[in-house]
Amino acid sequence: MKLTMDRIYLIGFYLLSILLMTRGLHIVEYCLISGGTLALIAIATSLFHTNHSKMDLFVNKLRVVGKIMLAAVLTALLIKGIIFLSS
């Protein structure tokens, strides 16, 4: 059940990211805000947790979120390119 909820959250994050980038938020701003937030969370987590197995799980989740961010940026670029070419 937890895996299903995690996937739903990732899909929601992906769709929300694309919606934000195609509706006015610049791609660079999105990358800076999202990347900075992920970096802050990673620093805080590494400072307060000493259990390496939990850190490994966290790093794997962080990689997945990073991949979702990259996919959202590429999709937004594709959508903006299609809109630009069609106009």
N, C-alpha and C positions, 0 to 999 in steps of 0.2 A: 504494500500500500504506500509506503514511504517513497519507494522508487517511482511509482506512478505520479505522486504529488510533485516530486522533484522535476519530473519531465514536464508536467503541466506548468510549473513555475518557469522553467526554461523556455517553453514555447510562448508563454505570456510575455516574458522578458524580450524575446526575439521580436514578437509582433509589436509590442509597445515601442521598441527601439526603432523599428522601421517606420512606424507611424510618426514618431517624433521627428525623425530625420527627413521624412518627405513632406512634413507639414510646416517646416520653418526652422527647426534646430539644425545648425550647420554641422557637417560631419566632423569637422575638427573640434568643435565645442563638445560634441557627444563623446568623442574619443578622450578628450582631456577630462571631462567630468567622470565618465565611467572608469577610465584608467586610474585616475586619482583616487576614486572611491575604493576600487579594488586594492590599490597599493596601501591605502590607509588601513583597510580591513586586514590585509596580510601582515602589516607591521604590528598592529595591535594583537593579532592572534599569535604571532611568533613571540611576542613579549610575554604573554600571559599563559601560554601552554608549554609544558615541558615534555609531554607525552608524545613520543615520535610517531606512534601509530596514528594518533589523532591528527597530527600535523601532516602526515602523508595523505590521509583522507581529505583534509582541507586543501592541500595543494592540488590534488586531483580534481576537486570540485572547482577550484579557481581556474585551472586549465580549461575545464569545460565551459565556464562562463566566458573566458577569454576567446575561445573558439566561437561561441555564440555571438560575441561582440563583433568579431571579424566577419562572420557570416552576415550579420545585420548591416554592417558598413558596405560590404560588397553588394548586397541586395539593394540597398538604398542608392548606391552609385549606378547600378543597372537600371533601376526605375527612373532615376533622374536623367540618365542618358537616353532612355527610350522617350521620355517626355520631351527632352530637348530636341531629339531628332525628328519627332513627329510634329513639332510646332514650326 
